[in-house]
Amino acid sequence: MTGRPNGDAEPGDVSAPGRAVMVRAARGAITVDLDERGVVLDATERLLREILGRNDAEPDDVISILFTATDDVRSVFPAEAARRMGLSAVPLMCARELDVDGALPACIRVLVHFHSARSPGDVAHVYLEGARGLRDDLD
């Protein structure tokens, strides 16, 4: 991307003049009520769209995404939701969440690395559904 004709940067344009772009990372999590393919993919896609939207990030800004899921989420790889969104060129990795006594069940977590002009303190982390309780310090 080279920017708009008036010189303003387009969203996702990491080469625009005057835009100090850094690598940032946003965390997020969501819970599902049911471990079914469609439910898991819809929830994961909702979480990813919310993270990108709250951080004014475009798909071209995304560097990589790490997904984890608790042992009770087995119906589908959460990364498939990113593919469904068109993030087919983005490196994606799925892993199991640590099985810790008392941990939140049916939880999908993500760590999204992206290019952004935001300062680290301005990165929005997103916790939805039952995962809101994981980070009650965030709105």
C-alpha positions, 0 to 999 in steps of 0.5 A: 500500500502506498497511501491515499492520493492526498498523502494520508495513510490508508489503514494497514499502510505501514510505509506511510510517511510520518507514521511510526509503526511498531509491532504490537500485541493484543491479548484476548479471550472468549468462552463458548457454551458448546464445543461445536464447530460452528459455535467455536468458529463464530466465537473465535471470529467475533473475538478476532474482529473485536480485537482488530476493530478496537485497535484500528488494525486491518488484516494487512497489519496482522503479523501472526496469531497464537491461539490456545484452547482449554482441553474441553474445546476439541471440535475444531482448530480456532485458527480456522476462524482466521482463515475464514476471515481471509487471513490466509497469509498470516502465520497461525498457531494453535496450542493447548492451554495449561490444564490448571485446577480452577481454570476457566473452562471452554476458553479460547485465548489469542495473542495477535501480533500486528503493525500499529502506530499505537503506543503499548499503553493504547493497545486494546485487549479484549475479553468477551463472554465468560472470559471477561472475569479474567481481566476485570481491569479492562473495559 
